[in-house]
């Protein structure tokens, strides 16, 4: 109790310092709570939607390898006989363009999702609230129900019509009702509900559906139902897949878990900043109270008493910060969910994990931050109490710390660039490559990152000392002050300065790492020299049939013989990958592109890293051969001649690797063109086979993507119009991949910048630590400043002296931040090669890094202005009377 | 055995690349209830001697025995506890904790012992009364005069009934009036209450309040004499100057 009382009184004696430190911790904690709470709220909204959407559905049945593929309606008829089935509905879900009238002229509108439903059996549609009109009756008729956003966009209401253009025909539908869908869904394309038979007729898909929805009676065993019916349904409609809604929800959870992990990572960055700010504050306290601590030791306080004073102070500061930060963070979340209430349909959701991280993290930060100051305080000599002036702290311990720190900093690079594969092989691991990957992944997070950060912190006093000596003269010159006055201002309170610089470093280093990762990922995406002039894409009706692709050869503007369709399927791999990282970037599926080898190799110059074009072409034509991408090879260790099992409509089949190519980024283009847009189809791995393989093994015989070369000076827009006219198919999109690449890159950079906001927030929090340090530094030298003013130093010089010291702090922080960021960026790049196999060249965006450096410098200088002006404009006598020695 | 025994202590320091001998074999005893003033010029080793007596540093040779205990034989923890219970320290700069009141500063060693306020209140109150600080009990150091602060420091040194009280230039930061008051107080503690006191000072006028004076020069004890033998303050000063020649 006595120690607690003593600590409280000590904090009360320096209220500004305590408030600034508590505020920094509070902001850090609130950032953690807000970010994790925001994601939790978004997750809850997504789960709510899924529950609502899938709620009444226990099983979804669809085509296995083709998101646009259809299955026989006989599947529904067979299942209806099972007494365990409570409800069943078949759906045909397609995409189609809309025609709209504008000024008396018809124009192609947006592409809409057109759902042919079996009303009133369709459980998903029955979940929707009708807000105008009513549902159509029965399974047939030229009627449509639209969602509220579509009704607004097309300016239609019950009684008006909508026209769907198709192959050689049109379908005019009368709007009979408007339903309400949550904003989270409506943000996407328009959605239309039409009777099932009407859509089947229009799309020439009689007897075909894309999904069958099954609701089971209470108590029915979903897994058993799945096991019993899967083989039976395979016979009725080959290539079928049954998926329970529990599995779908689990998949959503897995995907959201990755996002959740990112939110915690962002929170950890701000907790790290808080740790160093608390450390800095505690170090300042020890430095300033040396005489008091020495006296306490002289009159009989044990080392543990003195250490406890520091520990209690740290816990009080952090605990108070957490108490303020948690409700503050919850407040931010409430504001966010209120501002975007249409999206956050379930309102603000607490993330207990985030709150735990914030509270536990801040207390943990306090304990960690107080270790060194507590040790330092407990080793204050009681003899110092007898001295007229406090002795300066001994220099030796930070040199030792720098040596230890330098050793720790090498651990993470060693994990990635050291002889680990050889060691693991020598230890006799069954799968050295896989074991190395797993070990590197785990070791980086469990050992490499913590030791790297600890090492940098331990090295920070040495960096302060070196930079102060190297750059001090220059800074003194810039601010027109004598170097003798500036010298050793930081290194006299070296741990205080080190703690502050490390707090600033965290934000800048995070910014540098994120920017290196993001820009490197994009830089690796280089198009080959030879690439098709145009991509024509459509989502409609599952794609363009082959007979219509052939028509494109005769379209004016397209070079004859230089048209190639691309089949797209998403077969699963027959064996899984490891861990969450895999789930994040390489789910258990891949993307199969079927091409015509002759035309494909003419249209695109593929860069073979293994094998060659001639052999690859020959092997592909034989069937069941693949080209894989370089990152696929890096990740799986596959080579030409190795086999890869793919899940086909006929069960797992072996495909042999015919070549390893450097990917031209087709998968990214395809994702932008929204080819595999259902969440269970998203992949990052691409393999290339033939059109014949796609048809035989995955049932793909319509092509959502066609590439072609154009005649010289042909206009893309004109060619597209001609194609649409030729195929009688609205809703086609065409593009040159180069502007597309530019657009993707621009969007990607925006995303990276948005993610980097965590780094800027951390820097903002660190600014409080800088203010604290400058204030403490000024306070401890008030007597010296009094002497300087007495002997004739002007206010301006004094002001510039304090600002120069802050500039030096900023420079040190920038050196540490950029250095740490470059080192961590290199390791992070190695980690992503390990996890994804993707090995682009490292790009260091110096322009953004320069912005980060500028922000750190502005923070440092701005933080010093208040204390500088206060001391510069104080009466010289009041400065002298402040006393010579520390308390 | 005498409460304080110094046996041939030696202590040297390094100043840059040079070794400096602060004490070169000093021996003395302080009997119970005795008030000894240790005098000497700057660099004579008097402060070093006091530091050794307080256990704040260890001798390079010889022994320091306080209440029969060899301080050099104790661990850091045991020495700290010993100092808390057996040695009372009075500093030149008072060294009160600025955020604690007079009574809290005075009772600090008892609080370090783990005794709560109720337990130590009686003793603290008695000391505050005897030191004339009752009206200042709740005042912080910045609200007290130098003399009052030093009296609080003396009270802190007394609160555990130590075997010896060691005062390092206790009047160094005080005006003449307050100096006199503090010196009288120390004398009364010795004469009336039988406390054993060693006081380091360079002022003959302050040393005159002690019973005996020990003079150090160049790390050695050159003279020890009773104050009564010195024929007043003038005589003491003259004798002190003589011993420094």
Contacts between the chains, C-beta under 8 A, distances in Angstrom:
chain1	res1	chain2	res2	distance
A	1	B	116	7.4
A	2	B	111	4.3
A	2	B	112	7.5
A	6	B	97	7.2
A	6	B	99	7.4
A	6	B	100	7.2
A	9	B	99	3.6
A	9	B	100	6.6
A	10	B	99	5.6
A	12	B	99	7.0
A	13	B	98	6.7
A	13	B	99	4.9
A	291	B	93	7.9
A	291	B	95	6.8
A	292	B	95	7.7
A	292	B	97	5.8
A	292	B	98	7.7
A	295	B	91	7.2
A	295	B	95	4.1
A	295	B	97	7.5
A	296	B	97	7.8
A	296	B	108	7.9
A	297	B	80	7.0
A	298	B	54	7.2
A	298	B	56	6.6
A	298	B	83	7.2
A	298	B	89	5.5
A	298	B	91	7.8
A	298	B	95	7.7
A	299	B	83	7.4
A	299	B	84	6.5
A	299	B	89	6.1
A	299	B	108	6.2
A	299	B	109	5.7
A	299	B	112	7.4
A	299	B	156	6.7
A	300	B	80	5.7
A	300	B	81	6.7
A	300	B	83	5.3
A	300	B	84	2.2
A	300	B	85	7.2
A	300	B	109	5.5
A	300	B	112	5.4
A	301	B	80	7.2
A	301	B	84	7.8
A	301	B	112	5.4
A	302	B	77	6.2
A	302	B	80	5.4
A	302	B	81	7.5
A	302	B	112	7.9
A	303	B	76	7.2
A	303	B	77	7.7
A	303	B	80	7.7
A	305	B	112	6.6
A	381	B	56	7.7
A	382	B	56	5.2
A	382	B	83	7.9
A	383	B	51	6.2
A	383	B	56	4.6
A	383	B	57	5.9
A	385	B	89	7.8
A	385	B	91	6.2
A	385	B	95	5.6
A	386	B	47	6.9
A	386	B	50	7.7
A	386	B	51	6.4
A	386	B	56	6.8
A	386	B	91	6.5
A	386	B	92	7.9
A	386	B	168	5.8
A	388	B	92	7.4
A	388	B	93	7.0
A	885	B	93	7.9
A	887	B	98	5.7
